Amino acid sequence: MRVSLNWLRQLVPGLEGTAEELADRLAMTVTGVEEIVPVGRGLEDIRVARVLELREHPDADRLSLCLVDGGEDPVEVVCGAPVIHEGGLYPFIAPGSTLPGGLRIEERAIRGVTSHGMLCSERELALGSDASGILRLPDGLEPGTPLVQAFDLPDAALELEITPNRVDLACHVGVARELAAEAGLEVRVPPVEGADWEPTWRDGHEAASAGGVTVGIEDAARCGRYLGAVVRGVEVKPSPAWLQARLRAVGARPINNVVDATNYVLRELNQPLHAFDLARVRGGRIGVRAARAGERLRTLDGVERALEPAATVITDAEGPVAVAGVMGGEESEVTAGTTDVFLECAWFDPSHTRHTARSLELSTDASYRFERGVDRRGCEAALARCVRLILATAGGKAEADAVRVGELPGPRTVVPLRPERVQRLLGLVLDAGAIEGLLAPLGFERDETGGLAFRIPGWREGDIRREVDLIEEVARRHGYERFPTATRPTRPSTVPDDPSFARSDRVRRLLESRGLLEARSSSLVARSEADAERPVDLLHPISAEEGFLRGALVPVLLRRLEHNWARGTGDVRLYEIGTVFRRRAEDESGEVPVAEELRVGALLTGRRRPPHWSEEPAAVDVWDLKGLAEEVASGLCGATVEPLPLASGDEAPALGRFGAARWLGAERFELVGPAGRIGVAGGVRREAVDAPPWAEAVWALEFGLGAVELAAPTPYRPLSTFPAVPRDLALAVPASVRAAEVEAVIREAAPEWLEDVRLFDVYEGDGVEGGRRSLAFRFRFRARDRTLEDAEVESALKQIIRRIEERCDARVRSA
Amino acid sequence: MSEGGNPLLERLAAIEEEGVAALRDAADEEALETARVRYLGRSGAVADVLGRIGSLPADQRRPVGQKGNAVKRALEETHETRAAELRMRESARAAADRDLTRPGRTAWPGGSHPVTAVIDEICDIFRELGFTRVRGPEVETEWYNFTALNIPLDHPAADVHDTFYLEDGVVLRTHTSPVQARTMQTHQPPVRVVVPGVCYRRESIDASHAAVFDQIEGLAVDEGVDFVEFRSTIEHFVRRFFGAETRTRFRPDFFPFTEPSAQVEVSCTICGGSGCATCKGTGWIEIMGSGMVDPAVFEAVGYDPERYTGYAFGMGPGRMALLRHGIPDLRLLHEGDVRFLRQFAST
C-alpha cells in the first residue's frame, strides 16, 4: 500500500520531516514501511509543451516532425511515437538537459532532420512503466510550465505494510491521522473547489429510489448499506494534472475524470466506489444478490467470468453488471461516450466479499478493503466527496436526491478501559487524563457516562472491540521505545523439560563423534518416501515431489546422498533426527488421523577414513555399520543388534512401523530392545538409490528416538590389581555355526574370572578342513582377589573346550 | 697416608678426566662406542684399575674401590647423556628426511547442522532464565493452529498463513504457536517454555522462503508478567545471542494471539546499523514477532485473563543461521550437501 508524501503533507498542514524521518516515525509508532520510492526526481528540466504543427518526416514513415511550443520560441522536434495530436500538451526536454536516468539530450539529426529536443514517454520520465507512446498531459496547462510544478513533484511514496487489523491505514487520511496525532497537528481534508453538493437522502430498509434509479438489496447479509447518486451530463476526459499526479504518485494509472474521482476517494478516505454508465444500467434498477449458477459477466479487465453462488453481484433489470465489492462489468463501464453516471458507494460484508473474490480468484483494491472492513459510517461523506470531484472535473449536474438503502449505523461502540489494567499489562502508571491524552488524537472520544470509557470511531470499529485493544493503542501512542527496562523476579516453570531433547542430545553426541554430519531435510516428499502402507498426502500440494509427508528418514537421506553424488562427493556420512508420519489405522484413536514419531536416521558410504598419503582407506563395509548400530543399541538404548534373516522368497518381510524400510538389502539387522524392535540397519539395495558407477556401497540405519534411554548413573566395578592371564584358542567349527553361538557357549562354560573374550581372527582355506571355518578367540583371565595359578587357567580352558566340542562340533586347532 | 701418593687413585682421576672428555666429545655413535669400550668395557681402563685392587695393601683397597665406582658412574652418566644426544641428532636427521610438513592422519569430522546450533543456543539462553523445552505435533487441528490463537478462519489474518491441509480441519501447523495452547491446557502457571519445531507454509520456495521451515516459540505466563518484563527479557536475549553491542528496538505489529504486539528488530549484525544490503539500508533486521498474550488465548485454554498475563514470541532459527554465517540462500540449509555441513562441523 503506497501513500504519497505530498498528499499527506496537504492533509496535515504543518507536517514536517523528510520522507525518511516520517517513514521512521510511522515504523516506530504505527506500521512498518517497506520502501521509500522516489517519485518524479530529476524532472526539473522537463516542461509542458504544445504541439503546434504536425508534419510527416520526409525520409521516414514512422517518424513525424512536431513544431513544439515549450514556452519559448517554437522548435522542431523529431518524434517516433505512433500517435501525436496537433494542439496536444506533452512533456518536453530541451537540448542540454538530462532525463531522470542520466541520459543527456543533445540536438541531433535524425534521418537528415535536426531534432531540437525530445517529447517524453511516461517511462522516460520514470513516472510509470508505459513506453508505448508520449505521455499526453491534461489540457489546461500553460506551455512552458515546469512539469514538477504541474504534477506537484518531486514526491515520495511510502510503501506501507498493512496488517490485517489496520485496513484504516490503507488510505491517506488514515495515515495522516496517525502522523497528525504524533505531531500534535490536525487532519484537514481540503474542500473540492467549485463544487458543493449535499444530497437529500431517500432512505429505504430494503429498497429506495432517487434520480431515476431504484436500488434494492435482496440479501442484507451480503450488503449492509448501499448509497447511490446520479450525475448527468458529464464530459468524460482526462483528469486535471493535480489529480493525475496524486494517482500516479501512488502507482495508480489515471483513466478518465470519473473513474479517477472514485480512485481518488478510495485512496483518500478508504471507501471503494464504482461508477456505472447509467445508460447501460437496464431498467434503471440496481440490485444486490447472490450470483446464480450459470450467470456470466465480462469484468473490467476484459475477462469473461463464470459466476458462482458464493459470489455477490450487482444486477440491473436483466442480470449481473458488476461483481459486488470486487470489480465492475465491462458493459456498464464509464467510457468517453458516457454522459450520465450512477455512482455506487456501498458497504459490502467482509466475509461475503472474501468468498466472492476467492470464487473468482480476484483481488482488487476494493475487495482488499471490503474484506478487512471499511468504515460503514463513512459512506455518506465519501459519496458526497466523489460526486463533488466529478462535478469539478467532468462538469454535469448531480441529482439532488440520492438513494440510501440498508440499516443506518447505530450509536458508536463504547469500550471501557481501567487504568489499573493498563498498569497490570503494560507496567505503566497512567491516569485517566494521560490515557485520554494518548487516545483522543486518534479519534477515540471519551464517554462521560460512567467510568473511563471511549467511543470507537467508525474506521477502527473492526479492530477495537475490547479493553485490551485500547491498551495496545495506549502502548503504541506511548511508544514502545519509551518503556523502562527492569528485571523482575520470576518463578520457575511448572512444565518439565521434554525428555526427547535430552535423548536427541545423546544421539547427536555419539553420531557426531563418529564423524557423521547432521542434515535437516524437508519433510515434504514424493510418494516413494512416504509411509509404504499408510502414506500421508496433502490436499493441495505445491508439486507431486512435495505431495506427501515422509514416512521414514533413511529414504530422505538417500535423496540427500544422491545430491552429494551429483556433486562428485563420494564420502558421505549423514544423520538426521526428525519426525516421520503415517496415517492412523481406522481403529486407532487420535486427535488427528496422523501418527507422528521422532526418529533417527543415519547413512554411511565411501571411505572409512579421510584419504591419507600413507594409505588409501578401504570403503565402509557391513562391520562399520554393525559397529555403529551396536554403539547406538547398547550405548544408548540398552538394546542388541541381531541379524534379520531374509526368508527365501520373502522380499520384504513385515517390519512393523519400519515398514517403509524398502531400502533394506540382504545384509540386514534389527535393533532389539527390551520391548522389541526399535530399529533396523543394513545395506541399502541398489534399486533404492540412484548411484553413479563409481559410488561405494551404502549402509544405513534408522531407529526410534523414544528408545534412547535417559542416562542412569552407571555403578562402579572394582578394578583388579592382579595380573591378567592371556590365552588364545583357535577352533575349526562347521560353517553353519555362528560366532555368536560359540561365544555364548564360551561365556557359559567359563569361570566368573574370565574378564574378556573376543573373536580376533576368522579364517577359511588351507589347513582348515572343508566345510569348516576357523574362529580364533582371545581370552583374558583375571581374578579380582588373587593371582591366578597356571593350573586353574588350564583347567578352565579345558572345560571351555570340552563344552564347545560337544555343543558346537568344534575342533581345537591350537590352544 | 696421602691419597696423592696412591698411583691407582691418580690413575683413576686421569681416566675420569680423559674418559669424560672422550665420551662427551664423541662425534658419532661409533666413536662413542669406541670410547665406551676403552673406558667402561670389560677390559677397559676402569676395569683394569679395579682388577689391580687385589694387589694393594688391605687398608688401601677401600678408597680405590670407592673412587673406581665413582669414576665408573661419572663415565656412565656422561655416556648416557652423549648417547641420548646422538640418538636425538639421529632421529632429527631421520625426521628431517621424513618431511613432517606432510598432512597428518585424521578421522571424518562430525557435527551439528548450523540451524540446530542456533536452536540449541537460543534454548540454552532461555533455560538459564527458567524456561523449559517442549514440543508439539506438526500435524495439527485447525482449532489449535488458528481458533485457540484467536485467528478467525474466515479472515484475512488467516490468509498470511498459506496453510497446507491434510483434510477438513486438519493442517500442517503454520507456526509453533499451537504448542502455547497445548502447554497451557495441561499445565498451570507459572509457565515458561521455549518450543523449537518445524512449520509449514504453502509458499513458493526461493532464497528466503521455504515451505518447510524452523521456528522457535517462547511463552511466559504468570501473575504480574507485564510489557516491561517482556521487553527486558527480549533485550537480554538479544545481547546474549547477538552480542552485547547489539541494540534492540520494538515496533508495533499485529499478531492475533498477542496484544499489544511487537516486531523486534536488532541493529544489523552485518553493518552494525549504518545500512547495507542485508538490512536493506535500514540498519535494522527483524528477528521476531512478539507481544503480550491476548486474553482470548487465555480464555480458549481456560486461564483467567484477569489473573494471569504473559508474553509470547517467535523467531526463525533458519534465518538467524543465515545471518550468523553469511549464508546467502535458505535452500542451502536443507540440501544436506556434505561440503556445506562440514564447514560448520565442530570436530
Interface residues (C-beta under 8 A of the other chain):
Chain A: A27 M28 T29 V30 T31 G32 T163 P164 N165 R166 P350 S351 R354 E371 R372 R424 L425 L426 G427 L428 R466 V468 D469 I471 E472 A475 R476 Y480 E481 F483 P484 T485 A486 T487 R488 T490 R491 P492 S493 T494 V495 P496 D497 D498 S500 F501 R508 L511 E512 S513 R514 G515 L516 L517 E518 A519 R520 S521 S522 S523 L524 V536 D537 L538 L539 H540 P541 I542 E546 L549 L557 R560 L561 H563 N564 R567 T569 D571 V572 R573 L574 G578 T579 F581 E591 V592 P593 V594 E596 R609 P610 H612 W613 S614
Chain B: R102 P103 R105 T106 A107 W108 P109 G110 G111 S112 H113 V115 T116 C123 R127 L129 G130 F131 T132 R133 V134 R135 P137 E138 V139 E140 T141 D154 H155 P156 A157 D159 V160 F164 Y165 L166 E167 V170 L172 T183 H187 Q188 P189 P190 V191 R192 V193 V198 Y200 R202 S204 I205 A210 A211 V212 D214 A220 D222 G224 V225 D226 F227 V228 E229 R231 S232 E235 H236 R249 F250 R251 P252 D253 F254 P256 E259 P260 S261 A262 Q263 M292 D294 P295 T309 L333 H334 E335 G336 D337 V338 R339 L341 R342 A345 S346 T347
